[in-house]
């Protein structure tokens, strides 16, 4: 190549062919060197979006979407997959198929967006209505529970009230003509009951407890208070209550044969459970004597029982029985 001149194109071509280059090698090299950049330039000029990063995200709801439309072109920046009035999925603008179902995704238009917002509003309204309904049901259930609890508390209180004053096991004896005796002294109550049994009267001494002598209860009981009798579950019976209070004086020595004397004052009230008018007998007094206090007490109780049976109201009661 020492004698090769650059103006001799034929010689240059010949030398290139010796080195293995074809006649199209030059144009091909020129195409590669100059054409590829020109091709990329033309592509990016004709398709400017090719240089932008792809938006292939997914959104849990419309509230998670930062922007719906391009501010300048108003093109959709979000696609939706599914039924706008049903289950729908939101994805980036470059996602063509749902990553969940494989369905085609469509650009989110203003019309579809309004439809989706309306569906969301309807669903929120339905959810709020459901929450309100469940809350009302819960409140109603709570009110019912409280009413039941209050009713149970009241029932227990009424039961405790009856147990305080009435022996429920003795209520079954309260038939017609029966006399339920309650005296402030149990010994006198037994003496009167024995005297009535000897007259053929059905009697009991265990219907009421000694708590009935609490003034707040006793005054209402001897007045035949129907409300109180109803609370005690006694108002529907045909028996008669014989209620009495005994006041005893201190034991006194009579000075004869070392005997002692005991004096007592008895007030009796007759209360028909069937609803008749109560009768309060005048207080009467008797005395009993004996060689000791026990004998004097027994004598006093016997004389008080005899005196009670002589009372007109008691004889009328025995006659009606």
Buried (B, 14 or more C-beta within 10 A) or exposed (E): EEEEEEEEEEBBEEEBEEEEBEEEEEEEEEEEEEEEEEEEEEEEEEEEEEEEEEEEBBBEEBEEBEEBBEEEEEEBBBBBBBEBEEEBBBBBBBBEEBEEEEEEBBEBBEEBBEBBEEBBEEEEEEEEEEEEEEEEEEEEEEEEEEEEEEEEEEEEEEEEBBEEBBEEEBBEBBEEBBBBBBBBBEBBBBBBBBBBEEEEBBBBBEBBEEEBBEEEBBEBBBEBBEEBBEBBBBBEBEBBBBBBBBEBEEBEEEEEEEBBBBBBBBBBBBBBBEEEEBBBBEEBBBBBBBEEEEBBBBBBBBBBBEBBBEBEBBEEBBEEB
